[in-house]
Each structure stands twice: as C-alpha cells, then as structure tokens.
C-alpha cells in the first residue's frame, strides 16, 4: 500500500492568510416576478419589444414567466384549460398562433 507523502516543512498555513473584504458594487436589487407581472403595461411593453426585435425565444420566455404567476386566471379568461397552456409552453410544446393570441390577449390586453 502506498503511503501519502506529507511535507514536513510547509511554506504557509491557512491561518496566515489575510481576510479579504468583498464589496458588492453592483447596482442590482432584489425583484420578484410576481411584482413585475402585476403591471400589465410593463409586460405588454416587454412583449412588444420582443416582437419588434424579432426575438421569439424571449417573447415565449416572458409569456411563460407571466403564466407561471397567473396561469389559472389567464386560462379561465381565455377559455383554455391549464393543461393546454402548460402543454403549449412545455419543452416539446408547439403552440398555435391562435393559442398564443388568446393567451396574450388575456394576459396583457384584457381589463381586470
């Protein structure tokens, strides 16, 4: 059996290290998706910018995030089942334009 070699004379120890003070200079703040998605105007603006930039992936991500907060309410108003909406935004989902239009209409265009 091989024995591990242990250095007899260590050059330094962890006790000798000086502590480093880490200062967070980022201007980031905590935010909650539920707070952002309460404002339909901001959600609509974000979706519109995605369409203008032809960024369908981000459009779908924003819509999916909105639905994670409001899925049941949107499903009821759009007269779709929660399962339909969940399937549309699943990994293998391929929602039709009609389904997306119903969801977007209820998500950002309808009055509460």
Secondary structure, DSSP 8 states (H G I E B T S, - for coil): -------SS-S--GGGS---------------HHHHTT-HHHHHHHHHHHHHTT-HHHHHHHHHHHHHHHHHHHHHHHT--HHHHHHHTSTT----HHHHHHHHIIIIIS--
